[in-house]
Amino acid sequence: MVYTGSGVHNPDEPGGDVGSKATLGDMEGLAKGYKPPISMVDGKEKFDSDKAYKDSKLCNVCTSLETARRLKASSDPALNRITVNVMNPGLIPTSGLFRDLNPFFVAIFTLITRYIARVAVSEEEGGRRLAFMVESPMLDNVTGGYFSGKPGFYEFSAAEASKEATNEAVGKKLWDLTEKIVKGK
């Protein structure tokens, strides 16, 4: 199983330290089931699209790590063999993520991030990273990992997820609260 995360889930890393920061806080919004006026996982009433995106990626990283822990702890040998990892495909400004922004801004941003600062990757490189996660025999028995890298496919490897994402209590709470919402309780 492969989840898609992002480096922006980590407020201590480039991208995550710009603008609003990802944090799930006490998950009050999730606990209340996003009932109005709450619109954010952490219980904030005012919607912040930057934080919501970063929080969603933090949730993906937390959920992948919690899924890996639960499968590994299962008494069912078939479940123990399932591997679960999460990957950061990299900043891909041409993926459609910025589709609602001014096209001139997107063109300039792509030029700067991809060709001048060299922090963005192509859609093809993002795809190669996903293919690596799915097909590489190097990951056959690897579970509970976070993979990221700098532009340049061969620099893609295991990396450290954020402190909040690797906190087992956060992962368990996120899982339990999400399960309550899904089950309608």
Residue frames as qw, qx, qy, qz and C-alpha x, y, z in Angstrom:
[[0.000, 0.892, 0.453, 0.000, 0.00, 0.00, 0.00],
 [0.436, 0.056, 0.014, 0.898, 1.35, 3.43, -0.88],
 [0.038, -0.877, -0.410, 0.249, -0.04, 6.71, 0.42],
 [0.431, 0.545, 0.088, 0.714, 0.81, 10.08, -1.10],
 [0.401, -0.737, -0.285, 0.464, 2.05, 12.65, 1.34],
 [0.367, 0.822, 0.011, 0.434, 4.05, 15.82, 0.88],
 [0.534, 0.077, -0.376, 0.753, 7.00, 17.55, 2.45],
 [0.171, -0.493, 0.005, -0.853, 4.62, 20.35, 3.43],
 [0.731, -0.510, -0.431, -0.144, 3.27, 18.10, 6.20],
 [0.722, -0.308, -0.275, 0.556, 6.40, 19.01, 8.16],
 [0.023, -0.992, -0.103, -0.064, 6.63, 22.60, 9.45],
 [0.529, -0.688, 0.351, 0.352, 10.37, 22.09, 10.02],
 [0.605, 0.065, 0.590, 0.531, 11.07, 21.46, 6.33],
 [0.040, 0.226, -0.311, -0.922, 11.13, 23.76, 3.28],
 [0.330, -0.265, -0.674, -0.606, 7.61, 24.23, 1.97],
 [0.510, -0.549, -0.660, 0.047, 6.12, 23.31, 5.31],
 [0.403, -0.451, -0.310, 0.734, 7.71, 26.33, 6.96],
 [0.021, 0.065, 0.279, 0.958, 6.16, 28.80, 4.50],
 [0.466, -0.329, -0.341, -0.747, 2.73, 30.28, 5.19],
 [0.764, -0.398, 0.149, -0.485, 0.36, 28.36, 7.44],
 [0.020, 0.421, -0.897, 0.130, 1.84, 25.40, 9.30],
 [0.711, -0.144, -0.619, -0.300, 0.48, 21.85, 9.39],
 [0.018, -0.152, 0.814, -0.561, -0.69, 20.72, 12.79],
 [0.427, -0.391, -0.744, -0.333, -3.67, 18.69, 13.87],
 [0.276, -0.461, 0.334, -0.774, -3.65, 20.19, 17.37],
 [0.369, -0.077, 0.804, -0.460, -6.07, 18.39, 19.64],
 [0.073, -0.141, -0.868, -0.470, -8.22, 17.40, 16.62],
 [0.243, 0.333, 0.557, -0.721, -11.24, 19.16, 18.10],
 [0.486, 0.364, -0.243, -0.757, -12.73, 19.78, 14.64],
 [0.440, 0.131, -0.852, -0.250, -12.46, 16.12, 13.73],
 [0.053, -0.140, -0.881, 0.449, -13.84, 15.09, 17.13],
 [0.343, 0.415, 0.385, -0.750, -16.89, 17.31, 16.56],
 [0.537, 0.386, 0.726, 0.188, -17.35, 15.93, 13.04],
 [0.210, 0.073, 0.333, 0.916, -16.79, 19.31, 11.39],
 [0.021, -0.755, -0.654, 0.025, -20.16, 20.59, 12.57],
 [0.188, 0.684, 0.107, 0.697, -20.59, 24.31, 11.72],
 [0.332, 0.923, -0.150, -0.125, -18.94, 26.65, 12.40],
 [0.555, -0.530, 0.579, 0.274, -15.87, 24.36, 12.62],
 [0.746, 0.632, -0.106, -0.178, -14.08, 23.83, 9.32],
 [0.346, 0.660, -0.650, 0.151, -10.58, 22.66, 10.29],
 [0.764, -0.072, -0.627, 0.134, -9.22, 19.44, 11.88],
 [0.369, 0.042, -0.553, 0.746, -7.80, 21.42, 14.80],
 [0.133, -0.654, -0.681, 0.302, -11.20, 22.97, 15.53],
 [0.087, -0.293, 0.063, 0.950, -10.61, 26.40, 14.02],
 [0.434, 0.636, 0.527, -0.359, -13.71, 28.01, 12.61],
 [0.333, 0.805, -0.204, -0.447, -12.10, 30.03, 9.82],
 [0.920, 0.260, 0.240, 0.169, -11.15, 27.96, 6.78],
 [0.103, -0.798, 0.476, 0.354, -7.50, 28.34, 5.73],
 [0.889, 0.427, -0.087, -0.140, -6.86, 26.62, 2.38],
 [0.357, 0.655, -0.630, 0.215, -3.06, 26.58, 2.84],
 [0.323, -0.369, 0.754, -0.436, -3.32, 24.95, 6.27],
 [0.855, 0.124, 0.283, -0.416, -6.11, 22.60, 5.13],
 [0.781, 0.511, -0.355, -0.045, -3.90, 21.27, 2.32],
 [0.205, 0.550, -0.728, 0.354, -0.91, 20.86, 4.62],
 [0.555, -0.224, 0.608, -0.522, -3.07, 19.24, 7.31],
 [0.912, 0.246, 0.013, -0.328, -4.47, 16.82, 4.72],
 [0.650, 0.508, -0.547, 0.144, -0.94, 15.71, 3.85],
 [0.137, -0.435, 0.728, -0.512, -0.11, 15.40, 7.55],
 [0.791, -0.027, 0.357, -0.496, -3.21, 13.21, 7.92],
 [0.864, 0.395, -0.284, -0.131, -2.01, 11.04, 5.01],
 [0.356, 0.509, -0.707, 0.338, 1.40, 10.55, 6.62],
 [0.401, -0.295, 0.637, -0.589, -0.11, 9.84, 10.07],
 [0.870, 0.115, 0.155, -0.453, -2.67, 7.42, 8.61],
 [0.762, 0.439, -0.476, -0.015, -0.07, 5.51, 6.60],
 [0.164, 0.442, -0.762, 0.444, 2.17, 5.07, 9.63],
 [0.563, -0.144, 0.538, -0.610, -0.79, 4.02, 11.81],
 [0.894, 0.252, -0.123, -0.348, -1.99, 1.56, 9.14],
 [0.572, 0.458, -0.658, 0.173, 1.50, 0.02, 9.05],
 [0.148, -0.343, 0.734, -0.567, 1.55, -0.30, 12.87],
 [0.739, 0.001, 0.335, -0.585, -1.89, -1.92, 12.96],
 [0.869, 0.338, -0.297, -0.205, -1.14, -4.41, 10.20],
 [0.392, 0.474, -0.724, 0.312, 2.19, -5.33, 11.76],
 [0.275, -0.247, 0.692, -0.620, 0.52, -5.90, 15.15],
 [0.800, 0.032, -0.137, -0.584, -2.25, -8.05, 13.67],
 [0.611, -0.268, 0.735, -0.121, -2.49, -11.68, 14.68],
 [0.830, 0.482, 0.256, -0.116, -3.37, -12.56, 11.07],
 [0.608, -0.300, 0.466, 0.570, -0.16, -13.60, 9.23],
 [0.451, 0.563, 0.511, 0.467, -1.64, -12.48, 5.90],
 [0.043, -0.979, -0.166, -0.113, -2.10, -8.94, 7.25],
 [0.581, -0.677, 0.235, 0.386, 1.43, -8.94, 8.71],
 [0.639, 0.052, 0.488, 0.592, 2.83, -9.29, 5.18],
 [0.271, 0.854, 0.348, 0.276, 1.13, -6.15, 3.83],
 [0.478, -0.169, -0.081, 0.858, 3.54, -3.25, 3.60],
 [0.044, 0.921, 0.380, 0.069, 2.43, 0.35, 3.95],
 [0.493, -0.207, 0.030, 0.845, 4.57, 3.35, 3.12],
 [0.175, 0.918, 0.296, -0.199, 4.04, 7.00, 2.27],
 [0.609, 0.089, 0.264, 0.743, 5.86, 9.08, -0.30],
 [0.067, 0.800, 0.055, -0.593, 6.41, 12.71, -1.14],
 [0.735, 0.487, 0.370, 0.292, 6.34, 12.89, -4.94],
 [0.419, -0.111, 0.111, 0.894, 7.94, 16.34, -4.79],
 [0.209, 0.640, 0.175, -0.718, 6.74, 19.78, -5.76],
 [0.345, 0.246, 0.740, 0.522, 5.09, 19.38, -9.17],
 [0.149, 0.440, 0.176, -0.868, 3.71, 22.81, -10.13],
 [0.338, 0.190, -0.557, -0.735, 2.38, 21.53, -13.49],
 [0.022, -0.134, -0.988, 0.071, 0.19, 18.82, -11.93],
 [0.284, -0.560, -0.567, -0.533, -2.94, 20.94, -11.74],
 [0.435, -0.459, -0.573, 0.522, -2.52, 21.77, -8.05],
 [0.111, -0.402, -0.093, 0.904, -2.42, 25.47, -8.98],
 [0.188, 0.406, 0.738, 0.505, -5.21, 25.25, -11.58],
 [0.085, -0.857, -0.508, -0.017, -7.30, 27.95, -9.90],
 [0.362, -0.667, 0.035, 0.650, -4.47, 30.47, -9.72],
 [0.341, 0.848, -0.146, -0.378, -3.48, 33.09, -12.26],
 [0.929, 0.297, 0.106, 0.196, -1.81, 31.26, -15.21],
 [0.346, 0.806, -0.296, 0.378, 0.90, 33.93, -15.36],
 [0.466, -0.673, 0.488, -0.302, 1.76, 33.26, -11.69],
 [0.944, -0.075, 0.320, -0.030, 1.84, 29.50, -12.34],
 [0.770, 0.571, -0.071, 0.276, 4.20, 29.94, -15.31],
 [0.088, 0.800, -0.417, 0.422, 6.57, 32.18, -13.31],
 [0.686, -0.504, 0.444, -0.278, 6.37, 29.91, -10.25],
 [0.972, 0.142, 0.174, 0.071, 7.15, 26.86, -12.41],
 [0.574, 0.702, -0.225, 0.357, 10.07, 28.62, -14.07],
 [0.148, -0.754, 0.473, -0.431, 11.56, 29.71, -10.75],
 [0.751, -0.393, 0.459, -0.268, 10.98, 26.51, -8.77],
 [0.957, 0.177, 0.223, 0.050, 11.91, 24.07, -11.52],
 [0.741, 0.532, -0.004, 0.409, 14.67, 25.75, -13.51],
 [0.115, 0.777, -0.305, 0.538, 16.19, 28.41, -11.25],
 [0.498, -0.573, 0.489, -0.430, 15.81, 27.19, -7.65],
 [0.517, 0.232, -0.815, -0.122, 15.68, 23.55, -8.80],
 [0.284, -0.112, 0.762, -0.570, 13.28, 22.48, -6.07],
 [0.758, 0.263, 0.195, -0.565, 10.38, 21.33, -8.27],
 [0.361, -0.139, 0.881, 0.273, 10.19, 18.10, -10.22],
 [0.379, 0.101, -0.549, -0.738, 8.46, 17.09, -13.43],
 [0.829, -0.051, 0.118, -0.544, 5.28, 15.05, -13.55],
 [0.826, 0.295, -0.480, -0.018, 7.39, 12.23, -15.01],
 [0.265, 0.367, -0.727, 0.517, 9.76, 12.28, -12.04],
 [0.523, -0.203, 0.438, -0.703, 6.83, 12.24, -9.61],
 [0.908, 0.132, -0.134, -0.375, 5.50, 9.23, -11.53],
 [0.637, 0.367, -0.643, 0.214, 8.87, 7.45, -11.37],
 [0.104, -0.349, 0.673, -0.644, 8.88, 7.96, -7.61],
 [0.763, -0.053, 0.254, -0.592, 5.44, 6.38, -7.30],
 [0.873, 0.288, -0.366, -0.141, 6.50, 3.49, -9.56],
 [0.320, 0.432, -0.731, 0.420, 9.58, 2.98, -7.37],
 [0.422, -0.255, 0.559, -0.667, 7.35, 2.76, -4.28],
 [0.869, 0.108, 0.114, -0.470, 5.13, 0.16, -5.91],
 [0.900, 0.372, -0.219, -0.051, 7.66, -1.93, -7.86],
 [0.211, 0.702, -0.632, 0.253, 11.06, -1.76, -6.20],
 [0.843, -0.153, -0.509, 0.078, 12.21, -5.07, -4.69],
 [0.307, 0.279, -0.500, 0.761, 14.23, -2.92, -2.25],
 [0.374, -0.245, 0.272, -0.852, 10.93, -2.15, -0.49],
 [0.590, -0.126, -0.744, -0.287, 9.50, -5.69, -0.45],
 [0.586, -0.423, -0.647, 0.243, 9.62, -5.96, 3.35],
 [0.183, 0.036, -0.246, 0.951, 9.74, -2.28, 4.25],
 [0.242, -0.701, -0.614, -0.269, 6.71, -0.92, 6.07],
 [0.385, -0.836, -0.285, 0.266, 5.96, 2.25, 7.99],
 [0.537, -0.156, 0.175, 0.810, 8.40, 4.33, 5.96],
 [0.229, 0.908, 0.160, -0.313, 8.30, 7.87, 4.65],
 [0.670, 0.079, 0.398, 0.621, 10.12, 8.48, 1.37],
 [0.168, 0.957, 0.109, -0.209, 11.14, 11.81, -0.08],
 [0.720, -0.046, 0.254, 0.644, 13.99, 13.45, -1.88],
 [0.006, -0.650, 0.157, 0.744, 15.46, 16.36, -3.67],
 [0.702, 0.625, -0.063, -0.335, 14.90, 16.82, -7.40],
 [0.292, 0.527, -0.793, -0.086, 16.76, 14.06, -9.20],
 [0.877, -0.161, -0.278, -0.356, 15.18, 10.63, -8.99],
 [0.764, 0.102, -0.561, 0.301, 18.23, 8.90, -7.58],
 [0.065, 0.288, -0.522, 0.800, 18.17, 11.13, -4.51],
 [0.696, -0.323, -0.140, -0.627, 14.73, 9.71, -3.60],
 [0.485, 0.086, -0.825, 0.278, 15.02, 7.61, -0.44],
 [0.512, -0.608, -0.588, 0.153, 13.79, 7.02, 3.10],
 [0.102, 0.492, -0.161, 0.849, 13.46, 10.25, 5.05],
 [0.114, -0.235, -0.718, 0.645, 12.23, 11.47, 8.42],
 [0.172, -0.689, -0.564, -0.422, 8.55, 12.35, 8.71],
 [0.142, -0.646, 0.173, -0.730, 7.55, 15.19, 11.03],
 [0.005, 0.148, -0.796, 0.587, 7.50, 14.81, 14.79],
 [0.586, 0.086, 0.307, -0.745, 3.72, 15.05, 14.83],
 [0.766, 0.268, -0.404, -0.422, 3.33, 12.46, 12.07],
 [0.554, 0.221, -0.785, 0.168, 5.52, 9.92, 13.87],
 [0.283, -0.231, 0.604, -0.708, 3.79, 10.41, 17.23],
 [0.182, -0.155, -0.962, -0.131, 1.92, 7.13, 17.80],
 [0.077, 0.477, 0.666, -0.569, -0.69, 8.77, 20.05],
 [0.291, 0.469, -0.132, -0.824, -1.52, 11.25, 17.26],
 [0.285, 0.149, -0.812, -0.487, -1.84, 8.42, 14.72],
 [0.098, -0.286, -0.938, 0.168, -4.10, 6.40, 16.99],
 [0.158, 0.522, 0.440, -0.713, -6.32, 9.37, 17.81],
 [0.305, 0.385, -0.387, -0.780, -6.61, 10.36, 14.14],
 [0.238, -0.012, -0.930, -0.281, -7.53, 6.77, 13.25],
 [0.041, -0.380, -0.849, 0.364, -10.11, 6.45, 16.03],
 [0.213, 0.528, 0.230, -0.789, -11.79, 9.81, 15.32],
 [0.313, 0.302, -0.576, -0.693, -11.88, 9.14, 11.58],
 [0.166, -0.125, -0.974, -0.089, -13.36, 5.70, 12.20],
 [0.111, 0.466, 0.658, -0.581, -16.15, 7.27, 14.29],
 [0.315, 0.499, -0.106, -0.801, -17.02, 9.65, 11.44],
 [0.283, 0.206, -0.801, -0.485, -16.92, 6.90, 8.82],
 [0.155, -0.247, -0.953, 0.085, -19.13, 4.64, 10.91],
 [0.271, -0.554, -0.358, -0.701, -21.49, 7.54, 11.62],
 [0.575, -0.497, -0.587, 0.278, -21.14, 7.42, 15.40]]
